[in-house]
Amino acid sequence: MVCECVRSAIDGADWGKVAVGLHVTASLGVAQWLGDWDRTLERADDALYVAKRSGRNQVRIASTEQAPPGAVPLPRRRSLTHPKACPGIRRNNARRRAHRRW
């Protein structure tokens, strides 16, 4: 999932150049498009606050129970905690760290 890749990249980035000891995390809420911007953004916002109340630094997907009848559910890919949920992040982070040493 793209949001998990973004969250992981933010969490794994070196923020020490901005401020010594700084560690940045991200909480994200995701919702399925329901054909109405206001309703979709409201559901994404609700998922965001669930992520923040649940300990932050995570991605939460809005419940499909809130979707209207006939809405097509999002396909379930991999678990957000699956080590391969975001291929390339670890490799790219290692590449950036090696580059900084020069």
C-alpha positions as CSV (number, residue, x, y, z in Angstrom):
1,M,0.0,0.0,0.0
2,V,1.3,3.4,-1.0
3,C,0.4,5.0,2.4
4,E,2.4,2.4,4.3
5,C,5.4,3.1,2.1
6,V,5.1,6.8,2.7
7,R,4.8,6.3,6.5
8,S,7.7,3.9,6.5
9,A,9.9,6.3,4.5
10,I,9.1,9.2,6.9
11,D,9.8,7.1,9.9
12,G,13.0,5.8,8.5
13,A,14.4,9.1,7.2
14,D,17.3,10.8,8.9
15,W,15.9,14.0,10.4
16,G,19.0,14.9,12.3
17,K,20.0,17.6,9.8
18,V,16.8,19.5,10.6
19,A,17.2,19.3,14.4
20,V,19.5,17.1,16.5
21,G,17.6,14.1,17.9
22,L,14.5,14.8,15.8
23,H,12.4,11.8,14.9
24,V,9.4,12.3,12.7
25,T,6.5,9.9,12.3
26,A,3.2,9.9,10.3
27,S,-0.3,8.8,10.9
28,L,-2.5,8.3,7.9
29,G,-6.2,7.7,7.3
30,V,-7.4,6.1,4.1
31,A,-10.9,5.8,2.7
32,Q,-12.5,4.3,-0.4
33,W,-13.9,6.8,-2.9
34,L,-17.7,6.9,-2.5
35,G,-18.5,9.3,-5.3
36,D,-18.8,12.2,-2.8
37,W,-15.8,14.2,-1.7
38,D,-17.2,15.3,1.6
39,R,-18.2,11.8,2.7
40,T,-15.0,10.3,1.5
41,L,-12.8,12.9,3.3
42,E,-14.9,12.6,6.4
43,R,-14.3,8.8,6.5
44,A,-10.5,9.3,5.8
45,D,-10.4,11.9,8.6
46,D,-12.1,9.5,11.0
47,A,-9.6,6.8,10.1
48,L,-6.8,9.3,10.7
49,Y,-8.0,10.0,14.2
50,V,-8.3,6.3,14.9
51,A,-4.6,6.0,13.9
52,K,-3.7,8.8,16.3
53,R,-5.7,7.4,19.2
54,S,-4.2,4.0,18.6
55,G,-0.6,5.1,19.2
56,R,0.3,7.1,16.1
57,N,2.8,6.2,13.4
58,Q,0.4,3.9,11.5
59,V,-2.0,3.7,8.6
60,R,-5.7,3.1,9.2
61,I,-8.3,2.2,6.6
62,A,-11.8,3.5,7.0
63,S,-14.3,0.7,7.7
64,T,-16.2,-0.6,4.7
65,E,-19.2,-0.8,7.1
66,Q,-19.5,3.0,6.5
67,A,-19.7,2.6,2.8
68,P,-23.1,2.9,1.1
69,P,-24.7,-0.2,-0.4
70,G,-23.2,-1.2,-3.8
71,A,-19.8,0.4,-3.1
72,V,-17.0,-1.8,-4.4
73,P,-14.6,-2.7,-1.6
74,L,-10.9,-2.0,-1.9
75,P,-8.8,-5.1,-2.7
76,R,-6.9,-6.5,0.2
77,R,-3.2,-6.7,-0.8
78,R,-0.8,-7.4,2.1
79,S,-0.9,-6.8,5.7
80,L,0.4,-3.4,6.6
81,T,2.9,-5.0,9.0
82,H,4.1,-7.5,6.4
83,P,7.9,-7.1,5.9
84,K,7.4,-6.9,2.1
85,A,4.5,-4.5,2.2
86,C,6.7,-1.8,0.9
87,P,9.5,-3.2,-1.3
88,G,12.5,-1.1,-1.9
89,I,12.2,1.2,1.2
90,R,14.9,-0.6,3.2
91,R,17.2,-0.9,0.1
92,N,16.7,2.8,-0.7
93,N,17.3,3.9,2.9
94,A,20.5,1.8,3.0
95,R,21.6,3.5,-0.3
96,R,20.9,7.0,1.1
97,R,22.9,6.2,4.3
98,A,25.8,4.9,2.3
99,H,25.7,8.0,0.1
100,R,25.8,10.3,3.2
101,R,29.1,8.8,4.3
102,W,30.9,10.3,1.4
